[in-house]
Structures are given as C-alpha cells and as structure tokens.
Amino acid sequence: MALLITNECINCDVCEPECPNQAIFLGAEIYQINPDKCTECVGHFDEPQCVQVCPVNCIPVDPAHVEDRETLFKKFQRLQAQAKAPATPGVSS
C-alpha cells in the first residue's frame, strides 16, 4: 500500500524530509506521495515516518494502491538497487 496525503494537509513541511525513499514532494497545493516510491517505510522503519510526524493526521493508506508487506519490501529492494546503480555516462534521468 502506498500512503496518500489528503486535503487536510497544512503544508507544514515536516513529512517530506522524513521520507527515506524521497516519495513525498510538494504538489500544486499540498504535499503528495509518489506511490511508485512509497514503501510505507518497509525496509527502513517499523512504521511510516511521515504518519508519525504529521501534526494533522492526514496521511492514510491510499486505497488505489493496496500492496502487502512482501510487495512493499520488494519495492524497497528495487529502489535500493536503483539508488546504488552507477549512472550511465551520457544518459540523463
């Protein structure tokens, strides 16, 4: 499951730096979570760090991106492998 930031977000800026996968970014009006990068902190922490620090409790599970813990761990492994892969010269990302 990926998480989702709802319209109750007050743009307090505390969630973004807590995300170990850099899945949180400032959208047009509120912060958003890239579901392709969100592992709910599986592989990093026991609980989602953004949920822990959110002062308005506006980060529920995204019903459009339901994944079990095993799938989240595989996503974590893929993201870690991508982060460690050397950049190919002459190719921009």
Number of C-alpha atoms within 10 A of each C-alpha: 19 23 26 21 21 15 13 11 18 14 13 12 14 13 20 20 14 18 21 20 20 13 20 23 16 12 9 7 10 16 20 20 21 14 18 12 20 25 28 28 21 20 17 15 10 9 12 19 19 23 18 12 12 17 13 11 14 17 21 13 15 16 11 11 13 14 17 10 14 10 14 21 18 14 19 21 15 12 17 13 11 11 11 8 9 8 11 8 6 6 6 6 5
